[in-house]
Amino acid sequence: MIVGVDIGTSVTKAQLISGDGRTTPVHEARSTVYTLPGQRVEQDLDEVVGTVETVVRAAVADAGALGDGPVEALALTGQGDGLWLRDAAGAPVGRALSWMDGRASGQLARWNADGTFHALHRLTGVGLFPGSAAPLLAHLAEHEPERLEAAHVAGYCVDAVVQRFTGAVTVDASDASQPFLDVATRAYNDTALELCGLSAHRGLLPEPAPPGTLHRLLPEVARRLGLPAGLPVSAGPFDIPACGFGSGISEPGEGNLIIGTTLASQVLTDVPTPAAPGPHSSTRTPGTPRPTAEPAGMLLATPYKGLWMRVMPAMIGTAGLDWLLKMLDVKVEALDALLVQSPPGASGVTALPFLSSSGERAPFVDSRARGRLDGLSPLTSRADLVRALCEAVAYSARHCMETLGVSGTVTACGGGARSGEWARVFAGVLGRDLHICDDAVGIRGAAQVAWDALGTPVDADAWRARRRTVTAERGITDHYAEGYAAYRHALDTAREGWNTP
């Protein structure tokens, strides 16, 4: 069996998983997200490491539930992007800068104006946003150079935990893909670093680990976790691609939708190049990303030869709904009932779901993007407001999926997918059946990669996460096709306003 860990932004989860796909209950521990003036969002690495230790100990205590076999590895996945600076011993150099951080918005605006943004996208397939490593590094180089001088490593959350647990200074190729990696060669692109004015800081970037790399648990850490010293530790891919593989996608063109705190859409592709600007091609082969005129999203290296993941990670998913429910003083348990009370189209109420203080990052990038509600009247109910926002999030997912060129089966996971009524909205808006995975698919994906690295790949049929299918209902899909067209028009109009001084 394997101990799988998913180090989320605010919640760390762990469970045991066996080679035939059986699991123990998920254990959770919360960590603090510090939201500060100046659009700063930070986390404490020591606290995050503590949450990992807590949930791993709890998971290890469940070992008897899956039989008498030994724990063969510790498999880690977790949040990507942001900037987790450490010294040579792995101690934090100040708090980590979260992927939600917006302090580098000004830097990104300058890069957009001078062409750096587009040039970097052409090189690496990266669509930058304020919380990605490149603008954060450039911001610190300008405003806090002493932090970069004190740092030995500029990495991400998962590799920061790996360094503390194993002593290895490394990074998974999926994390390293953002933002300087040539994903085809898995080597850093020096021209990309030069474009961002960061060549002098090249030494801070850890080298990407080759596929199949296993690290070893340090004795003192093993003792705290209740695991044997030297236990293999697998790191990555980070949470978005881990969810894709954990949900069972394996062929180019198949897609995955993560309806979590953020809304992430992804497609597996056998083409290791960014989507180029231009019109959509009618001769596009399955798995090939649709050309897009905007430099947004991610092109990620994966643990599998000849396969890459193209991702559109919108900033807000269930977090926007949580905000609205709190404003309305409604518990999340009432979501399905509220959605039933309002008809498709939310009685004429519409929304734009851009409720992050740092704007949007997919399928377009704009730090000024903001949410809104339209069509309100004295007859508008709480249910109408909730349904309008839920529909808007689904429209955003369709926008991302269309940009990616998803052509095959689509799986869905995350907290939002557990709502039967919201899942019906997503299926209706996307115009296709959704295969909902209720397991902790990020952990399952990380464990799958660990089994591969151990040389004992899992049986795909036995391993696939449990699924239930939500059918796209024809009448609703026709209605939502019109609603989606109206959403895109409203978005285009709003973007003109955001870009007007």
C-alpha positions as CSV (number, residue, x, y, z in Angstrom):
1,M,0.0,0.0,0.0
2,I,1.0,3.7,-0.4
3,V,0.3,6.7,1.7
4,G,-1.0,9.4,-0.6
5,V,-1.0,13.1,0.4
6,D,-2.6,16.1,-1.3
7,I,-1.3,19.4,0.1
8,G,-4.0,21.8,-0.8
9,T,-4.0,25.5,-0.3
10,S,-6.0,25.4,2.9
11,V,-6.5,21.7,3.6
12,T,-4.0,18.9,3.5
13,K,-5.4,15.4,3.0
14,A,-3.9,11.9,3.3
15,Q,-5.1,8.3,3.0
16,L,-3.8,4.8,2.3
17,I,-4.4,3.3,-1.1
18,S,-3.7,-0.3,-2.2
19,G,-2.6,-1.5,-5.6
20,D,-6.1,-2.7,-6.4
21,G,-7.5,0.7,-5.7
22,R,-9.0,0.2,-2.3
23,T,-8.6,3.1,0.1
24,T,-9.0,4.1,3.8
25,P,-10.8,7.2,4.9
26,V,-9.3,10.6,4.2
27,H,-7.7,12.5,7.0
28,E,-7.5,16.3,6.9
29,A,-5.6,19.1,8.6
30,R,-6.1,22.8,7.9
31,S,-3.4,25.4,7.3
32,T,-3.6,29.2,7.4
33,V,-3.9,31.3,4.3
34,Y,-2.8,34.9,5.2
35,T,-4.7,37.5,3.2
36,L,-2.8,40.9,3.6
37,P,-3.0,44.4,2.2
38,G,-1.5,45.0,-1.2
39,Q,-3.2,41.8,-2.7
40,R,-0.6,39.7,-0.8
41,V,-1.6,36.1,0.0
42,E,1.0,34.0,1.9
43,Q,1.5,30.7,3.7
44,D,3.8,29.5,6.4
45,L,6.0,26.5,5.2
46,D,6.6,25.2,8.7
47,E,2.8,25.1,9.4
48,V,2.2,23.3,6.0
49,V,4.9,20.7,6.8
50,G,3.2,20.2,10.1
51,T,-0.2,19.5,8.5
52,V,1.5,16.9,6.3
53,E,3.0,15.2,9.3
54,T,-0.4,15.2,11.1
55,V,-2.4,13.6,8.3
56,V,0.3,11.0,7.4
57,R,0.5,9.8,11.0
58,A,-3.3,9.5,11.0
59,A,-3.3,7.6,7.7
60,V,-0.5,5.2,8.8
61,A,-2.6,4.3,11.8
62,D,-5.3,2.9,9.4
63,A,-2.8,0.4,7.9
64,G,-4.6,-2.7,9.2
65,A,-7.8,-1.8,7.3
66,L,-6.2,-2.8,3.9
67,G,-4.5,-6.0,5.1
68,D,-1.0,-6.9,6.5
69,G,1.1,-5.6,3.6
70,P,3.8,-3.0,4.2
71,V,3.7,0.7,3.2
72,E,5.8,0.8,0.1
73,A,6.0,4.6,-0.6
74,L,4.8,8.0,0.3
75,A,3.2,9.8,-2.7
76,L,2.9,13.6,-2.6
77,T,0.9,16.0,-4.7
78,G,-0.4,19.5,-3.9
79,Q,-0.9,23.1,-4.9
80,G,1.2,24.5,-7.8
81,D,2.4,27.9,-8.8
82,G,3.3,30.6,-6.2
83,L,6.8,31.0,-4.9
84,W,8.2,29.0,-2.0
85,L,11.7,30.4,-1.2
86,R,14.0,28.3,1.0
87,D,17.6,28.3,2.3
88,A,20.0,25.4,1.8
89,A,18.6,23.5,4.7
90,G,15.0,23.9,3.5
91,A,14.0,26.5,6.0
92,P,11.6,29.2,4.6
93,V,13.0,32.6,3.5
94,G,9.9,34.5,4.6
95,R,6.4,33.3,4.1
96,A,5.6,31.5,0.9
97,L,3.9,33.6,-1.8
98,S,0.6,31.8,-2.7
99,W,-0.6,31.2,-6.2
100,M,-3.5,33.6,-5.2
101,D,-1.0,36.4,-4.5
102,G,-1.6,39.6,-6.6
103,R,1.3,41.8,-5.7
104,A,2.9,41.3,-9.1
105,S,-0.1,42.5,-11.1
106,G,1.8,45.7,-12.0
107,Q,4.8,43.6,-13.3
108,L,2.5,41.5,-15.4
109,A,0.8,44.6,-16.8
110,R,4.2,45.9,-18.0
111,W,5.1,42.5,-19.5
112,N,1.8,42.5,-21.3
113,A,2.4,46.0,-22.7
114,D,6.0,45.4,-23.9
115,G,5.3,42.0,-25.5
116,T,7.1,39.8,-22.9
117,F,3.9,38.0,-22.0
118,H,3.2,36.9,-25.6
119,A,6.8,36.1,-26.4
120,L,7.1,33.8,-23.3
121,H,3.9,32.0,-24.3
122,R,5.3,31.3,-27.8
123,L,8.4,29.8,-26.2
124,T,6.9,27.7,-23.5
125,G,3.1,27.6,-23.7
126,V,2.9,29.5,-20.4
127,G,0.1,32.0,-19.8
128,L,1.3,34.0,-16.9
129,F,-0.9,35.4,-14.1
130,P,0.1,37.4,-11.0
131,G,0.6,34.4,-8.8
132,S,2.9,32.5,-11.1
133,A,6.6,32.3,-10.3
134,A,8.0,34.6,-13.1
135,P,6.2,37.8,-12.1
136,L,6.6,37.0,-8.4
137,L,10.4,36.5,-8.8
138,A,10.6,39.7,-10.9
139,H,8.7,41.6,-8.2
140,L,10.9,40.5,-5.4
141,A,14.1,41.2,-7.5
142,E,12.8,44.8,-7.7
143,H,11.3,45.4,-4.3
144,E,12.9,42.8,-1.9
145,P,16.2,41.7,-3.5
146,E,17.5,40.7,-0.1
147,R,15.0,37.8,0.0
148,L,16.4,36.4,-3.2
149,E,19.9,36.9,-2.0
150,A,19.1,34.9,1.2
151,A,17.4,32.1,-0.8
152,H,19.0,28.9,-2.1
153,V,15.9,27.5,-3.8
154,A,13.0,29.1,-5.5
155,G,10.5,26.3,-5.8
156,Y,6.9,25.3,-5.1
157,C,4.9,23.7,-2.3
158,V,5.4,20.0,-3.0
159,D,9.2,20.2,-3.6
160,A,9.5,22.3,-0.4
161,V,8.0,19.4,1.6
162,V,10.2,16.9,-0.3
163,Q,13.3,18.9,0.7
164,R,12.2,18.8,4.4
165,F,11.4,15.1,4.3
166,T,14.3,13.8,2.2
167,G,16.9,16.5,1.9
168,A,16.6,16.5,-1.9
169,V,16.6,19.8,-3.8
170,T,14.5,19.0,-6.8
171,V,11.2,19.7,-8.5
172,D,8.6,17.7,-10.4
173,A,8.5,18.6,-14.1
174,S,4.9,19.5,-14.0
175,D,5.6,22.3,-11.4
176,A,8.8,23.3,-13.3
177,S,6.7,23.7,-16.5
178,Q,5.5,27.0,-15.0
179,P,7.0,29.1,-16.3
180,F,10.5,28.5,-17.8
181,L,10.6,24.9,-18.9
182,D,10.8,23.5,-22.4
183,V,8.3,20.7,-21.8
184,A,9.5,18.6,-24.8
185,T,13.1,18.5,-23.5
186,R,12.4,19.0,-19.8
187,A,15.2,21.6,-19.6
188,Y,14.9,25.2,-18.6
189,N,14.7,27.6,-21.5
190,D,17.4,30.3,-21.0
191,T,15.7,32.6,-23.4
192,A,12.6,32.5,-21.3
193,L,14.6,33.5,-18.2
194,E,16.3,36.3,-20.2
195,L,12.9,37.6,-21.4
196,C,11.8,38.0,-17.8
197,G,15.0,39.6,-16.7
198,L,15.7,36.7,-14.4
199,S,18.9,35.2,-15.8
200,A,20.9,36.2,-12.8
201,H,18.6,34.1,-10.6
202,R,18.8,30.9,-12.7
203,G,20.7,29.2,-9.9
204,L,17.7,29.3,-7.6
205,L,15.7,26.9,-9.9
206,P,16.0,23.3,-8.9
207,E,16.6,20.8,-11.7
208,P,13.4,18.9,-12.8
209,A,13.5,15.2,-11.6
210,P,13.4,12.6,-14.4
211,P,10.3,10.5,-14.6
212,G,10.3,7.6,-12.1
213,T,12.5,9.4,-9.6
214,L,12.1,8.3,-6.0
215,H,13.6,10.1,-3.0
216,R,14.2,8.5,0.4
217,L,12.7,9.5,3.8
218,L,15.2,10.9,6.3
219,P,15.4,8.9,9.6
220,E,14.2,11.7,11.9
221,V,11.3,12.5,9.7
222,A,10.4,8.8,9.3
223,R,10.3,8.5,13.1
224,R,7.8,11.4,13.4
225,L,5.6,9.9,10.6
226,G,5.6,6.4,11.9
227,L,7.2,5.1,8.7
228,P,10.5,3.3,8.0
229,A,13.6,5.3,7.3
230,G,14.6,5.3,3.7
231,L,11.0,4.7,2.5
232,P,10.6,5.8,-1.2
233,V,9.0,9.2,-1.6
234,S,7.4,10.1,-4.9
235,A,6.7,13.8,-5.6
236,G,4.2,15.0,-8.2
237,P,2.6,15.8,-10.5
238,F,1.0,18.7,-8.8
239,D,-2.6,18.6,-8.0
240,I,-4.3,19.6,-11.3
241,P,-2.6,16.9,-13.5
242,A,-2.7,14.5,-10.6
243,C,-6.5,14.8,-10.6
244,G,-6.6,14.2,-14.3
245,F,-4.7,11.0,-14.1
246,G,-6.4,9.9,-10.9
247,S,-9.8,10.4,-12.6
248,G,-8.8,7.9,-15.3
249,I,-8.0,10.0,-18.4
250,S,-5.4,8.3,-20.4
251,E,-5.9,9.1,-24.1
252,P,-5.2,12.3,-26.0
253,G,-8.4,14.4,-26.3
254,E,-9.9,13.2,-23.0
255,G,-10.6,15.9,-20.5
256,N,-11.1,16.5,-16.8
257,L,-12.9,19.2,-14.9
258,I,-12.0,20.1,-11.3
259,I,-14.8,21.9,-9.6
260,G,-12.9,22.9,-6.5
261,T,-11.9,26.1,-4.8
262,T,-10.6,27.0,-8.3
263,L,-12.1,25.7,-11.6
264,A,-9.6,23.8,-13.6
265,S,-10.2,22.3,-17.1
266,Q,-7.6,20.1,-18.7
267,V,-7.0,17.9,-21.7
268,L,-4.4,15.2,-22.3
269,T,-2.4,15.9,-25.5
270,D,0.4,14.3,-27.5
271,V,1.5,17.7,-28.9
272,P,4.3,19.3,-26.8
273,T,3.8,22.8,-28.2
274,P,1.7,25.8,-27.1
275,A,-1.5,26.7,-29.0
276,A,-0.6,29.2,-31.6
277,P,-2.7,32.3,-32.4
278,G,-5.0,31.9,-35.3
279,P,-8.5,30.6,-36.3
280,H,-9.7,27.2,-35.1
281,S,-8.7,24.4,-37.5
282,S,-11.3,22.0,-38.8
283,T,-8.5,19.4,-39.4
284,R,-7.3,19.4,-35.8
285,T,-6.5,15.9,-34.6
286,P,-7.7,14.6,-31.2
287,G,-5.6,15.8,-28.3
288,T,-4.3,18.8,-30.2
289,P,-5.1,22.1,-28.4
290,R,-7.2,24.6,-30.2
291,P,-5.3,27.6,-31.4
292,T,-6.0,30.6,-29.2
293,A,-5.3,34.3,-29.7
294,E,-4.6,34.8,-26.0
295,P,-1.6,33.6,-24.1
296,A,-3.4,31.8,-21.2
297,G,-3.3,28.5,-19.5
298,M,-0.5,25.9,-18.9
299,L,1.3,23.3,-21.0
300,L,2.7,20.8,-18.5
301,A,5.2,17.9,-18.7
302,T,3.7,14.7,-17.3
303,P,5.3,11.5,-15.9
304,Y,4.4,9.7,-19.2
305,K,6.5,9.7,-22.3
306,G,4.8,11.4,-25.3
307,L,2.0,12.9,-23.2
308,W,1.5,16.4,-22.0
309,M,-1.4,18.2,-20.2
310,R,-2.9,21.4,-21.5
311,V,-4.7,23.2,-18.6
312,M,-7.0,26.2,-18.3
313,P,-7.1,26.9,-14.5
314,A,-9.7,29.6,-13.9
315,M,-9.2,31.4,-10.6
316,I,-12.6,30.8,-9.0
317,G,-14.8,27.8,-8.7
318,T,-16.5,26.8,-5.4
319,A,-14.8,29.8,-3.7
320,G,-17.2,32.2,-5.5
321,L,-20.2,30.2,-4.5
322,D,-19.0,30.0,-0.9
323,W,-18.8,33.8,-0.9
324,L,-22.3,34.2,-2.2
325,L,-23.8,31.7,0.2
326,K,-22.1,33.5,3.1
327,M,-23.5,36.8,1.9
328,L,-27.0,35.3,1.7
329,D,-26.5,33.5,5.1
330,V,-27.2,30.1,3.5
331,K,-25.4,26.8,4.3
332,V,-23.8,24.9,1.5
333,E,-26.0,21.9,2.3
334,A,-28.9,23.9,0.9
335,L,-27.3,24.2,-2.5
336,D,-29.2,21.5,-4.3
337,A,-32.5,22.7,-2.9
338,L,-31.9,26.3,-4.0
339,L,-30.9,25.2,-7.5
340,V,-34.2,23.3,-7.8
341,Q,-36.2,26.3,-6.7
342,S,-34.8,28.5,-9.6
343,P,-35.4,27.4,-13.3
344,P,-32.6,27.2,-15.9
345,G,-31.7,30.7,-16.8
346,A,-32.2,31.8,-13.1
347,S,-35.4,33.9,-13.9
348,G,-33.4,36.2,-16.1
349,V,-30.5,36.8,-13.6
350,T,-27.0,36.4,-15.1
351,A,-23.5,36.6,-13.6
352,L,-19.9,36.9,-14.4
353,P,-18.0,34.7,-11.9
354,F,-14.7,36.6,-11.7
355,L,-14.5,37.0,-7.9
356,S,-10.8,36.7,-7.3
357,S,-9.0,39.9,-6.1
358,S,-6.2,39.1,-8.5
359,G,-8.5,38.8,-11.5
360,E,-8.6,35.9,-14.0
361,R,-6.0,33.7,-15.5
362,A,-7.9,31.3,-17.9
363,P,-9.0,31.2,-20.6
364,F,-7.8,34.8,-20.6
365,V,-5.5,36.8,-18.3
366,D,-6.7,40.1,-16.8
367,S,-5.9,41.2,-13.3
368,R,-8.8,43.7,-13.5
369,A,-11.4,41.1,-14.1
370,R,-14.3,41.3,-11.6
371,G,-17.6,39.6,-11.0
372,R,-21.1,41.0,-11.4
373,L,-24.8,40.1,-11.3
374,D,-27.2,41.4,-13.8
375,G,-31.0,41.3,-14.4
376,L,-32.0,41.8,-10.8
377,S,-35.5,42.9,-9.9
378,P,-37.7,43.0,-6.7
379,L,-38.8,39.5,-7.7
380,T,-35.3,38.0,-7.7
381,S,-34.9,35.3,-5.0
382,R,-31.9,33.9,-3.3
383,A,-32.2,30.8,-5.4
384,D,-32.0,32.9,-8.6
385,L,-28.8,34.5,-7.4
386,V,-27.2,31.2,-6.5
387,R,-28.3,29.5,-9.8
388,A,-27.0,32.5,-11.8
389,L,-23.6,32.2,-10.3
390,C,-23.5,28.4,-10.6
391,E,-24.5,28.7,-14.3
392,A,-21.8,31.4,-14.8
393,V,-19.1,29.1,-13.4
394,A,-20.3,26.3,-15.8
395,Y,-20.1,28.8,-18.7
396,S,-16.5,29.6,-17.7
397,A,-15.8,25.9,-17.8
398,R,-17.2,25.6,-21.3
399,H,-15.1,28.5,-22.4
400,C,-12.0,26.8,-21.1
401,M,-13.0,23.4,-22.6
402,E,-13.6,24.9,-26.0
403,T,-10.3,26.7,-25.9
404,L,-8.5,23.4,-25.0
405,G,-10.2,21.4,-27.7
406,V,-11.5,18.6,-25.6
407,S,-12.8,15.9,-27.9
408,G,-13.2,12.8,-25.7
409,T,-14.7,11.6,-22.5
410,V,-14.9,14.2,-19.7
411,T,-14.5,13.3,-16.1
412,A,-15.3,15.7,-13.2
413,C,-14.2,15.8,-9.6
414,G,-13.9,18.2,-6.7
415,G,-16.3,19.4,-4.1
416,G,-18.7,21.1,-6.5
417,A,-19.1,17.8,-8.4
418,R,-20.7,16.3,-5.3
419,S,-23.8,18.5,-5.8
420,G,-26.1,16.5,-8.1
421,E,-28.0,19.6,-9.3
422,W,-24.8,21.6,-10.0
423,A,-23.4,18.6,-11.9
424,R,-26.6,18.7,-14.0
425,V,-25.9,22.3,-14.8
426,F,-22.4,21.5,-15.9
427,A,-23.5,18.6,-18.1
428,G,-26.2,20.8,-19.7
429,V,-23.8,23.7,-20.3
430,L,-21.1,21.5,-21.7
431,G,-23.6,19.6,-23.8
432,R,-22.1,16.2,-22.8
433,D,-22.3,13.5,-20.2
434,L,-20.0,14.0,-17.2
435,H,-18.4,11.0,-15.4
436,I,-18.2,12.2,-11.8
437,C,-15.4,10.8,-9.6
438,D,-16.1,10.9,-5.9
439,D,-12.8,9.5,-4.7
440,A,-9.8,11.7,-3.7
441,V,-8.5,11.6,-7.3
442,G,-5.5,13.9,-6.6
443,I,-4.2,11.3,-4.1
444,R,-5.1,8.5,-6.5
445,G,-3.1,10.2,-9.4
446,A,-0.1,10.7,-7.2
447,A,-0.2,7.1,-6.0
448,Q,-0.5,5.8,-9.6
449,V,2.7,7.7,-10.5
450,A,4.4,6.2,-7.4
451,W,3.4,2.6,-8.3
452,D,4.8,3.2,-11.8
453,A,8.1,4.5,-10.3
454,L,8.3,1.4,-8.0
455,G,8.1,-0.7,-11.1
456,T,4.7,-2.2,-10.3
457,P,2.2,-0.3,-12.4
458,V,-1.4,-0.7,-11.3
459,D,-4.1,-2.5,-13.3
460,A,-6.0,0.3,-15.0
461,D,-9.4,-1.3,-14.8
462,A,-9.1,-2.1,-11.1
463,W,-7.5,1.3,-10.4
464,R,-10.0,3.6,-12.1
465,A,-11.8,5.8,-9.6
466,R,-15.4,5.0,-8.9
467,R,-17.6,7.0,-11.3
468,R,-21.2,8.0,-11.7
469,T,-22.5,9.5,-14.9
470,V,-24.6,12.7,-15.1
471,T,-26.4,12.8,-18.4
472,A,-26.7,15.9,-20.5
473,E,-30.5,16.5,-21.0
474,R,-31.3,17.6,-24.5
475,G,-33.8,20.3,-23.6
476,I,-31.5,21.9,-21.1
477,T,-28.5,21.8,-23.4
478,D,-30.4,23.8,-26.1
479,H,-31.4,26.4,-23.5
480,Y,-27.8,26.6,-22.2
481,A,-26.4,27.0,-25.7
482,E,-28.3,30.3,-25.9
483,G,-27.2,31.2,-22.4
484,Y,-23.6,30.5,-23.2
485,A,-23.7,32.8,-26.3
486,A,-25.2,35.6,-24.1
487,Y,-22.4,34.9,-21.5
488,R,-19.7,35.3,-24.0
489,H,-21.2,38.6,-25.3
490,A,-21.5,39.9,-21.7
491,L,-17.8,38.9,-21.1
492,D,-16.6,40.6,-24.2
493,T,-18.5,43.8,-23.2
494,A,-17.1,43.6,-19.7
495,R,-13.5,43.2,-20.9
496,E,-13.8,46.4,-22.9
497,G,-14.8,48.2,-19.7
498,W,-12.0,46.7,-17.7
499,N,-9.5,47.9,-20.3
500,T,-10.9,51.4,-20.3
501,P,-8.9,53.8,-18.1
